[in-house]
Amino acid sequence: MKRRDFLKSVSGIAAGSMVGAPAIWSQAKADARSETLLVVTEGGPNNLDIHGVGTNRPGYETSWNCYDRLITHETRTLPDGTVSYDRDRFRPELAEDMNIGDMSVTFKLKKNAKFHDGAPVTARDVKWSLDRAVTVGGFPTVQMKAGSLVDREQFVLVDDSTVRIDFSKKDRLTIPDLAVIVPGIYHSELLKKKATEKDPWALDYTKSNTAGSGAYKVTSWKPGVEVVYERNDNWVGGKLPQLKKVIWRTVPSQGNRRALMERGDADISFDLSSKDTSEMKKDGKLVIVSHPIGNGMYSVDMNVKNPPFDNPKVRQAVAYALPYQKILDAAMFGLANPLFGGPSNNVTDLTWPAKTGYVNDMAKAKALMAESGASEIETTLSFDLGAGDVSEPTSVLVQESLAQIGIKTTINKVPGANWRSEMAKKTMPLMLNFFSGWLDYPEYFFFWCYSGQNAIFNTPSYVNPDMDVLIDGARAAAAIGDREKYARDVEGFISKAYNEVPRIPLFQPFLNVATQRNISGYVYWFHRQLDYRSIVKA
Amino acid sequence: MMVTIAKRLMTVVPTLIGVVIVTFLLTRVLPGDPAVYFAGPAATPQSIAEIRKSLGLDRPLPDQFVRYVNDLAHGNFGNSLSTGRPVATEISSRLPASAELTLSGLLLSIVIAVPLGIFAAVKQGSLVDHLCRIIATAGVSLPVFFTGLLLVYVFYFRLGWAPAPLGRLDAFASSPPDITGFYLIDSLITGNFETFRAALGQLMLPAVTLAIFSLAPITRMTRASMLAVLASDFIRTARASGLDGRTVILTYAFRNAMLPVVTTLGMVFSFLLGANVLVEKVFAWPGIGSYAVEALLQSDFAPVQGFVLTMAVMYVALNLFIDMLYGVIDPRVRLEA
């Protein structure tokens, strides 16, 4: 072949393949498409089991859809027409009914519930799975602890289809904690066979295989590329989902995810940036659903252990110096609930997250700085690069306004992988932070972020015995249903936190999702992952 | 010939030892604590300690190193925490994706750049020569992720000619049986032309992106090398003997000009593998580069070490191959060795 001919044929092939691309659809593929959901996100799971070591957030999504829990939440339609899980109403999933006693709760299992391989779900599986959750260590065990589920003795086998869970103490969070992702029910007979001496809970097997009774099962998983699910036609946990197959592709480039949606090649793009959301909303080609993230807020945190932020006057000065509205517009394109400019720092209702009484008031900030006696402050402002699209513009605005009250800041961008370890060190003097809790109760937020246990999320290292009395009081009151004391304590600890202001709330962000017009049934869940089971494709 | 290869291989050993030590130390020196990262949200100091112990990170460094080398000797690269699979499996399943992309890009680039370079040298100062200079400069000065995004925008988003940038195959197509790991070859072997077309369609834009980036060095090197040869005595003699222009340029001049071009190709291939990382990100290509970057961002040591080692071995093999190729192109090189 002559060089020239070769060149011709190569460019011929190239042109042919480009023009011909849309024509590769055959009829069979078109049919498959109508029963298949194509989801695109930035990242995929690193483990299919939430009990695994270091399972990432996308991994939670797989666990949620492939395993059942004893109970789950009902859904409710919000005033804007979108649908969310209902924090306060539960419905049975694997259980047939739930019987709450004084110091225990009893579950009876559905008779016809089967695992993906056809084996029946028994009470032994439930006991084994809950034992696993409180024993494997790491995140699942900590999460179980949040609902006072700590000991294997608490899970009692009554008969083949009945399980009783004894309370270690009265705790309002015990029942909600049984409906989060962690206490899923695993196929214990299968997993016992896969277990080894080094790996008694068969974590290695569930890492890349699903062994549940859930509505979907994973048929293929290529880490970093895609997860393919197939529907479990024998599912009894709820109404049989419409979609037979779900393909979840990882598309790292944000621009390409948007292009795929706008060209109609992908069905759902999950967890959009605020910028894309606001622009796509204007275009109006796709359905965009936004939900405020429950129990979540972006905040400016100050380390109260060390000067200059050990001085409450300095902290208040900072709170009055922040350009809240500008931040909301520049970083979130207005897509967040403001948590500033409320009537007062002394709150009088139970709404959470609540607005602080702070507004951008430079005169007041300067006066407070003068009062504090501090001057010539130089410090660093740290943020997580993993949330750079929000934190980067915010940090510049914060830096600019703090300079006006005599606080010089250097910006310190911490790579996502290091952020947690930097948080654990508790040495960052000033930082932008985000926290959200699965269990949507104010005392849960305060337990992690303000209490004297000084957990990793208490980034300001704020320890105050008076605060602990209020937090513990609210938890105890909630457990026994003492509403009056509960309200008093919650209002008390929010007001205290806002007056002493170790962390300055900025806004409550939204979780944004784009779907094609023929997709319906999207539900917002506390875990901020996608539930395929309710999705319908027309 | 065998002796030369054996000698060359001997010199490789210290290089590899060095690479092993450096990668081990580097990943340990990097900031970021994998135990904290993998303990996930709501971690307590106790749960972090549990994870540190299960990862073997609580042992002293020399101890960790001995275990690492011992594992390597048994062909065990360790387990990736971010994908939860053995690194060796991951690399061997992802390497073909990267190799297919890089080689296609390189091939495309050669097919365009070498003729262009020859033409530019023969018609020095002509319009073609200037065009060649402009194309080369533009290609090398555009960062690959930009070219990639631009191509996606124009050919996929605007014109709809290219398929969706969803990696090696469309989400609804099934991959060909795994024979060589190269989708184009595997689908041809099994006679599955639909898959071949789909895979080629997906490959087109990322390969063109890489080709644009690598045009410059190959074109410029071909041109410079050809100019030097064309000015030499034996070409003048050949022309004076009345040989036709085509024979003079392709048979005599180009063969002699190939040596520096081949050297450049080796280098271009190396940096294409590097540039791959960004292209893979843009096109959701499941290659080895995006895997390593992902791992690095999560302080996941094992894949990073595995990646660097694989790359080192590949460069060594490539250099060896190119050295051997010199001998084929120019027998004088072989004699000197």
Contacts between the chains, C-beta under 8 A, distances in Angstrom:
chain1	res1	chain2	res2	distance
A	3	B	115	6.8
A	6	B	111	7.6
A	7	B	111	6.5
A	7	B	115	7.4
A	10	B	108	7.8
A	10	B	111	6.2
A	13	B	200	7.1
A	14	B	204	6.2
A	17	B	197	5.9
A	17	B	200	4.7
A	17	B	201	4.5
A	17	B	204	5.9
A	18	B	155	6.8
A	18	B	161	4.4
A	18	B	162	5.6
A	18	B	201	6.9
A	18	B	204	6.0
A	19	B	161	5.8
A	20	B	197	6.6
A	20	B	201	7.4
A	21	B	161	6.6
A	21	B	162	6.1
A	21	B	163	4.3
A	21	B	201	4.6
A	22	B	160	6.8
A	22	B	163	7.7
A	24	B	163	7.7
A	24	B	170	7.2
A	24	B	173	7.4
A	24	B	194	6.4
A	24	B	197	6.2
A	24	B	198	5.3
A	24	B	201	7.3
A	26	B	194	7.5
A	29	B	172	5.2
A	29	B	173	7.8
A	32	B	172	6.0
A	33	B	172	6.2
A	36	B	172	7.1
A	38	B	171	5.3
A	46	B	81	7.1
A	46	B	82	4.8
A	46	B	83	5.6
A	46	B	84	5.6
A	47	B	84	4.8
A	52	B	84	7.0
A	53	B	38	5.9
A	53	B	51	6.0
A	53	B	54	6.2
A	53	B	55	7.9
A	53	B	81	7.3
A	54	B	37	6.9
A	54	B	38	2.6
A	54	B	39	7.1
A	54	B	40	6.2
A	54	B	51	6.9
A	54	B	81	5.6
A	55	B	40	7.0
A	56	B	40	7.7
A	56	B	82	7.7
A	137	B	47	6.0
A	137	B	50	4.4
A	137	B	51	7.7
A	138	B	38	8.0
A	138	B	39	6.0
A	138	B	40	6.9
A	138	B	43	7.7
A	138	B	47	4.9
A	138	B	50	6.2
A	138	B	51	5.9
A	139	B	39	6.7
A	139	B	40	4.1
A	139	B	41	6.7
A	139	B	42	6.2
A	139	B	43	6.9
A	139	B	47	6.9
A	141	B	47	6.9
A	142	B	42	4.9
A	142	B	43	7.0
A	142	B	44	5.8
A	142	B	47	5.7
A	143	B	42	6.3
A	146	B	42	7.4
A	207	B	84	4.6
A	208	B	84	6.4
A	208	B	85	7.1
A	222	B	286	6.7
A	223	B	82	7.7
A	223	B	83	3.3
A	223	B	84	6.9
A	223	B	85	6.3
A	223	B	90	7.3
A	224	B	83	6.2
A	224	B	286	6.2
A	224	B	290	7.0
A	224	B	291	6.3
A	224	B	294	6.4
A	225	B	167	6.2
A	225	B	284	7.7
A	225	B	286	4.3
A	226	B	167	7.9
A	226	B	171	7.2
A	247	B	171	5.0
A	247	B	172	7.6
A	249	B	166	5.9
A	249	B	167	7.4
A	249	B	171	5.7
A	249	B	284	7.0
A	250	B	284	6.4
A	251	B	165	7.5
A	251	B	166	6.8
A	251	B	284	4.7
A	252	B	281	4.9
A	252	B	282	7.9
A	252	B	284	6.2
A	252	B	290	7.2
A	253	B	149	7.2
A	253	B	165	7.6
A	253	B	281	6.2
A	253	B	282	5.2
A	253	B	284	7.2
A	255	B	149	6.0
A	255	B	152	7.6
A	255	B	153	7.8
A	256	B	149	7.9
A	256	B	152	6.1
A	256	B	165	5.1
A	256	B	282	6.9
A	256	B	283	7.8
A	256	B	284	7.0
A	259	B	152	6.5
A	259	B	153	7.3
A	259	B	156	6.4
A	259	B	157	4.5
A	259	B	164	8.0
A	259	B	165	7.6
A	260	B	164	5.6
A	260	B	165	7.7
A	260	B	166	7.3
A	262	B	157	7.2
A	263	B	156	7.1
A	263	B	157	6.4
A	263	B	160	7.1
A	263	B	164	7.0
A	265	B	164	4.4
A	265	B	166	7.7
A	266	B	164	7.7
A	415	B	31	7.7
A	415	B	32	6.9
A	415	B	297	6.9
A	416	B	297	6.3
A	417	B	32	4.4
A	417	B	37	5.5
A	417	B	297	5.4
A	417	B	298	5.3
A	417	B	299	4.6
A	418	B	31	5.2
A	418	B	32	4.2
A	418	B	33	7.6
A	418	B	299	7.6
A	420	B	33	7.7
A	420	B	36	4.6
A	420	B	37	5.8
A	420	B	39	7.6
A	420	B	43	7.2
A	421	B	31	7.8
A	421	B	32	6.3
A	421	B	33	4.0
A	421	B	36	4.2
A	421	B	37	7.3
A	424	B	33	7.9
A	424	B	36	5.7
A	424	B	43	7.9
A	424	B	45	7.8
A	424	B	48	7.4
A	448	B	42	7.2
A	455	B	42	8.0
A	455	B	44	7.1
A	456	B	43	5.9
A	456	B	44	7.6
A	457	B	42	7.7
